[in-house]
C-alpha cells in the first residue's frame, strides 16, 4: 500500500517555474515506477512524466520535454517535478501516481494503482 500527497502547486505567469513534490508513505516505495499526470478542466487525464523505480530512467510527454524534469529521492520517499518555462496550456491539477508494473515506460493511467489527491497549477498569459 502506498499513499501519496502532492504539494507545490500555485499560480505563476507564463515563463515561470514551479517545483511539485509528492511525498509517499510505505516501505516498498523504491519498488514502484512513479509518474506525474495532469488533468485540465473538462479534459482527460494526461501523462506528463515517469521515473523508474531506481531513478535511472525517465520518460516525458513530448509537450513537456526539455522544460520539465522528474526526479526522486528514495531515501526521502519523495518524487519531484521541476517545471520551467511554463505555458498556459500546462495548467491543471497535477497528480502523482505509483505503479508496481515493471514494464517501461508506464504511460497509461490504467497501469497505476495508487494516486494522490492532486495539486493545482495555474499559468496566466
N, C-alpha and C positions, 0 to 999 in steps of 0.2 A: 504494500500500500504506500502510495506517495501522495503527499499533499503539497500543493503549490500555491504560492502567494506572490503576486506581481506588485511592483511599485515603480515609481519613477516617471509616470506619465505626467502630462501637463499641456500647456498651451505655449506654442512658440510661433515666431514668424518664419516664413519660408526662408530657407538657407540656414536656419538654426540647427541646434543639436539637442538631443536628449539621450539619456542612458537609462534603459529599463533594467530592472533586476527581478529575478524570480527565485525566491527562497523556497527550498524544498525541505521536506521532512521525510525521514525514512532511511534506514540503514543501507538500502540497496540502490541509492541514487546513482552511484557510479556505474551501475549496470544498464542504465537507461540512455538511449538516444533522447536528446532534448530538442525542442523546436519552439519557434515563435510563429504564431499565426496572427492575422488581424481580420477584423470584420467591421466594415463601414455600414452605416445605417441603410437598410434595405438591400444589402448585398450579401453574397455568400462568403463564408469564411475562406480566407486566402492564406496560403502558405507564404511565409516570409523567409525563414532561415532555419537550418538544423545544424546540430553539432553531435558528433558521435560520442559514445559513452566514455571513451578515454580522452576525448577532446582533440584527437588528432585530425579528424576530417570535419570539414564544414561544407555546407551547401546553401546556395542562395537563390531566391527567385530573381529572374532577370531584372525585374523592376527596381530591385534594391542593391544589386551587385555593384560594388565599388563605393557604395555610400554607407551601408550597414555592416557591422561586424558582430558576429555572435561568438561568445566565449563562455567558459565555465570554470569554476573552481570547485573541484570535487571535495576538497578539504572543508570548504565553507558551504558545500552543497547548495551552490547558487549558480544560476545561469544569467548571463548579461546580454543585452542587445544595445550596442552603441549605434546611434542613428545620427548621421551627419547629413548636411545638405538637404534637409527635409523639404518636401514639397507638399502642397495642399492635398494631393492625391494620396499621401501617406497617412492621412487622418483615419482614425477608427479606434476600436477597442483592441488592444494587443493582448493576446493570450499566450501563456506559456503552457507547454504540453510535454508529456513524457510517454515514451513507448518502450516496452520490453522487446519489441520485434527487432531482430538482428539485421534484417535486410536494410540496404543503404542505397540511396538516401530515402528517408521516410518523409514523403511529401504529402501523402493523403491524410486528411483529418481522421479518417476512419481507422488509421493504424495506431492512433494514440488512445491510451486507456485513461490517462489522468490529465486533468485540465485545471488551471487556475481560474479565478473569477474575472480576471482581465483588468487592464488599466487603460484609461482614456488618453489618447493622443490627439491634439487638435493643432493644425497647422494653418495659419492665416496667410493670405497672399499679400 
